[in-house]
Amino acid sequence: MERRQFLDALAVAAATGAGEEMYAAEGDGPGSLYIPQRHLISELPVIHEFMDAFGFVSLTTAPPIRVTHIPILLDRGEGRFGRLIGHLARGNPQKDALDGNHEAVVVFRGPHHYISPSWYAAPQAVPTWNFAVVHATGKPKLVEDAAAFGRSLERMVAKFEAYAGTSWDYSKLDEGYKRGTMRGAVMFEMPIDRLEAKFKLGLERSEADQEGVLKGLEASKTEISLLDLTRSRRAARKP
């Protein structure tokens, strides 16, 4: 999804959910994320748009503590807060924790950036880091259904091909090749029992400070892209 499309969808979701009693930071069990009230996002449609837009996540289970970084799918209409569907390599020992009995936290991380005090109008200030994240908590379980596994792979490829602006078609792969690929992975699903959303954007500050942050972010060109990192590592590996 292009940035403009996501921002438009977020605005629509905020307007749609503004009058609804959807406090998605609530849920079963203790929370995993510290959220001051001023940074709390509670509209479920907004949270779902964010999760769809930033679908490369960190799946965390314990004990022992294990973290795997994977793309994930969101089914919005399933259960109270939605359901997540993902895949792990069959050799990944974290799969043993996905038995439907142990809690996991899936972290969706959005944009983030250092905020310099020099951007504020206020003379007395300290630096900080602004960001947006969502934590989804539930009890993931493996799904032993080859047909469902295949459908989830097709959905995932279609979603992220659209995200990348490309049009590669998973369904055109040879069936034998697809079955072989699936033997090397496992599918899981996680009904979401708790959602926590934190957008720390400095919107509690004065209008002048907020304008300064926007101008500072617009002028800042310090972020390292995947393109930058890949080029750098590729150059370092060459003899």
N, C-alpha and C positions, 0 to 999 in steps of 0.2 A: 504494500500500500504506500503510495506517495505521501510525503509529509502533509501536503495540503489536504489530501483526501482524509487522512487521519484526523487532522485538526477540525475539519468540517464535521466529520462523524462525531467527534467528541463534543462539539458544540450542540449538535442535534440531540445527543444522548443526555447531556446536561439539562436541556430544555424539557425533554421528554420525562425525565425522572425527577424533576424539581419538586413536584407536588406529591411524590409517592413516599410512603413510609418504608423505604428500603435502606435500612441501616446495615450495610454489608460488613461493617467492622465487627458486628455481633456474630455469634456462632457458638458452637459447642467447644468447651475446653478453654484453657488459657491461651492468650495471644502470644505470638512469637516476635512482635514488632512494637517498639516504643513509638507511640504516636501522640504528640501534643494535640489538643483539640483544634488548634489553628491550622494543623496540617492534615487533618482527617478528611478523607474523601468517602462519602457514604452512599452516593447514588450508584446503584448496581449497574444501570446501563453505561455509565461513564467507566466504571471499573472493567466491565466486559470489553468495551472498545479498546481500552488500554491493553488488556490481556491479549486480545486478538492482534493488536499492532506490534506488540513486543513478545512474540511467541518463542524466543530462544531463552530457555529458563535454566535454573539450577534446581535439581531435585535433591533434597537433603533427607537422609534417614539416619536413625541411630537406635541403639548401639550396635556395632561400632559406628562412629560418624562416617558417613560416606556421602559424597556429593558428585553428581553426574550432570553434565551440561548438555542439554538436548532441545530440539524443537518440540513443540507440543500443540495439540489441538484442544479447542474449547467447544463443548456442546452447551450452549447457554440455557436451553430449556429443560435440562435434566436436573431434577432435584431442587433443593432450596437455592443454591448459588451456582449450579452448573456442574459439569463433569469434565475432567481432563483425560485425554488419551495420548499415550506416548509409547516409545519403544526404547529398549536397551539392547546392547550387544549381549548375546547369550552367555558369553564368557565373563560378563560383568558381575562380580559377587554381590552387588547391590540388589540384584533381582531376588535374592533370598529374603530380603526384608519386605517384598511386595506380596504379602500373604493375606491382605485384607484385615489384619489385626493390629498392625503397627502404624503409628502416625508418621506422616511425611509432610514436609513443607516445600512447596514449589514457589520459587522466587522469580517474579517477572521484574526485570530492571529496565527502566526507560532512560531518557536523557539525563545527564548529570554534568555539572561543571563547577569548578572553583569560582568563588565570588570574592572579588577583591574589595577591601574597604575603600579603595580609591574611587570606586564607582558610586559610592553613597554621597548624598548631600550632607548628611550628618557628620560633623567633625570627629566625634568619638564613636568608633565602631571597631569590630574585630572581623577577621576573615571567616568565611564559612564555606560549605559545599551544598549546593542546591541539587535536588534530585527528585525522581518519582519512582516509586516501587509498589508492587502488590505482592502480598504473601497469601497463598492458598494452602490451607491445611486439610488433610483428609487421610484416609486409610487406603492406599493403592493396593490393587490386587492384579495378579497376572490373568490374562484372558487366553484360554486354550481353545480358540475358535479360528481355524485357518481362514474361513470366509470373512469374518469380522476383521482379522488382521490385514487381509488383502485390501478390504475397503478402506481401512484407516490409512494404509500407505498411499492409496490413490488420492484420498482427501488431502493428506499432508503434502504430497508432491504438488497437487493442483494449487493449494493455498500459497506455498512458498515460490512456485514458479510465477504466480501472479504478482507476488511481493517483489520478485526480482525483475519483473517486466519481461520474462521469457516465456516460452510456450512448449517446452519439452513434454512429451506425452508418455507417462509411465505405462499406460495400458498397451502401448505398442511393443513393450519388451516381450521377448519369448517367454512363454509360460514356464518352461523348465528353468530358465534363468531366474525368474521371479521366485519360484519355489525354493531354489537354492539359496537365494538371498534371504528369504524368510527363515530358513533353517538356522541362520546365523544370528537371529534376533528374537526377542520376546516382546509381546505387547502387554501393556497394562492400562487399566482405567482407574481413575480416582474421583469418586463423588466428593465434591467440595463441602466440607462441614463448616469451614470458617474462612472468611475473606477479610483481609486487612489491607487498606490502601493509604499510602502516605505520599502526598505531593508537597515537598518542602521547597517552595518557590519564592519565599520572601514577600508574599502578598500581604503579610501583616505589617509591613514597614510603611513609611510615609509614601505618598504619591511621588515625591521627588526622588526618594531612594529607589523605588520601583522603576522609575524611568531611567535612572542611572544604571541599574542592573541590566535593563533591556539594551541600552546603548553599549554597555561593556560587553555583553554576550555577542551582540551583533558585530562588534569590532574584533573580537577574539578569534584567532585562527590557530589555536594551539592543539586542537584535538588530533590524535593519531588515528587514521582510518585503517581498516583491514588491508586496503591497498598499500598504504605506507609500510605497514608491518611486514606484509608478504614480500614486497620488493626488497626491504632491508635484509630479511632473513635469507632470501634467495641469493642476494649478492654476497652475503657472508659465507654461504656454502660453496660458492664457486672457487675452484683452485686458482 
